[in-house]
Amino acid sequence: MPKAWSDEEKEAVKQSLIESGRKLFEKHGLRKTTVDEIAKASHISKGAFYLFHNSKEELYFEILEITERDFKQAAFRNLELSEMSRRDTFKAFLKESIAFLTTMPIYKQISSGDLQYLMRKLPKKALDKHMRSDLEYFSQYLQPWIDKGWMRKVDPDALNGLFLSVVYFVVHRNDIGASSFEATEEILVDMIAEYLIPEE
C-alpha cells in the first residue's frame, strides 16, 4: 500500500469504495459494473483498488453484508418489542425480511443468475464465514425464544437453511412470476410461522 497514505486516508478510500461501489452496483448491477468505474468514482487507480479488494465481487459482497447487518439490527429489535401475538410477530418479521430483499436497491436487482455468478466468484472461506455469522446472529436473537418455548427447537443449521430458503425464494421471484409471488409469499410465511411458533 502506498506509504504516502495515512491510516485516515486508507479508511477514507475504503469508505469511498463502499459508497461508490454501492451506487454503481445499484445502477448497473454486479456483472455490468467494472473495477475501472469503481476506481474512477473513488478517485484511485485500478491498481490501488486491488490493494483493498481482490475483486469487484468481494467489494459487492462486503456491501451486501453491511446492508444486511443494518437491516438485521432493526428487524430483530422489532421482533423483541412487538406487542402482537408471537406467531403474528414472527410472520411480520418474515414479511419485513422479504420486503427488505425486494425493495433495497442493491438487493432487489439480484437475479438467480447473479447469485450463481457471485457464488462462483467468491472464495469459499468468505462464504463459510458469512454463513457462520448468520448462524450466530440468528442464535443470539432466536435462542431465547426457543428457551422459553415460544419457538420449536430445531437444529441451528436447519434453521439457518430455512432462512436461506427465503432468500432463494426472493431471488427466484422472476421465475415464479409477479402474479404468483405475493400469494406464494403469504403461504410460505404462514407455513414457516405455523411450524416454528406454537400457538399461545
Secondary structure by P-SEA (a helix, b strand, c coil): ccccccaaaaaaaaaaaaaaaaaaaaacccccccaaaaaaaacccaaaaaaccccaaaaaaaaaaaaaaaaaaaaaaaaacccccaaaaaaaaaaaaaaaaacccccccccaaaaaaaaaaccaaaaaaaaaaaaaaaaaccaaaaaacccccccaaaaaaaaaaaaaaaaaccccccccaaaaaaaaaaaaaaaccccc
